[in-house]
Amino acid sequence: MARLQFHHEPFPPHRICPMSQQTADEILDASYLEVRAKVLELAAVLDRLDRAPGGTERSPRRDQLTQAIEMLLADDPDRAAKVQHWFSRQYDPDWKTKLGVETPSTK
């Protein structure tokens, strides 16, 4: 049986590039096309919603998306965490029962 060999560092130093060490231009160079595609996709979905029958009517999900987009436009270094929290469910201690999840004690 082959033995695993471990190094002192999980990744070689030349492979580690913390985000804080990248310049804004480097981040844009690496992410621009992908982010641009996501923005265009979002715009296309919003256009389809507006054109669809009933698309301009307010709904909780549409309001939630609108609020999340407003969060993205804020000058805030924690946008990702706030948007993730915005879309998260509140913790419910009875979630297993409500979602029908079986545990060994309920079988």
Backbone hydrogen bonds, N-H to C=O, Kabsch-Sander energy under -0.5 kcal/mol:
donor,donor_aa,acceptor,acceptor_aa,energy
6,F,4,L,-0.5
15,R,12,P,-2.2
16,I,12,P,-0.6
16,I,13,P,-1.0
17,C,15,R,-0.5
21,Q,18,P,-1.9
22,Q,19,M,-1.4
27,I,23,T,-2.3
28,L,24,A,-2.6
29,D,25,D,-2.7
30,A,26,E,-2.0
31,S,27,I,-1.9
32,Y,28,L,-2.8
35,V,31,S,-2.7
36,R,32,Y,-3.0
37,A,33,L,-2.1
38,K,34,E,-1.8
39,V,35,V,-2.5
40,L,36,R,-2.4
41,E,37,A,-2.3
42,L,38,K,-2.4
43,A,39,V,-2.6
44,A,40,L,-2.4
45,V,41,E,-2.2
46,L,42,L,-2.4
47,D,43,A,-2.4
48,R,44,A,-2.4
49,L,45,V,-2.5
50,D,46,L,-2.4
51,R,47,D,-2.0
52,A,48,R,-1.5
55,G,52,A,-2.7
57,E,54,G,-1.2
63,D,59,S,-2.9
64,Q,60,P,-2.1
65,L,61,R,-2.2
66,T,62,R,-2.6
67,Q,63,D,-2.5
68,A,64,Q,-2.1
69,I,65,L,-2.4
70,E,66,T,-2.1
71,M,67,Q,-2.0
72,L,68,A,-1.8
73,L,69,I,-1.3
74,A,70,E,-0.6
74,A,71,M,-0.8
76,D,74,A,-1.5
79,R,76,D,-1.0
82,K,78,D,-2.2
83,V,79,R,-2.9
84,Q,80,A,-2.5
85,H,81,A,-2.4
86,W,82,K,-2.2
87,F,83,V,-1.8
88,S,84,Q,-0.6
88,S,85,H,-0.9
95,W,92,D,-1.9
98,K,94,D,-2.1
99,L,95,W,-2.3
100,G,96,K,-0.5
100,G,97,T,-0.9
101,V,96,K,-2.9
102,E,100,G,-0.5
106,T,103,T,-1.9
107,K,103,T,-0.7
107,K,104,P,-0.6
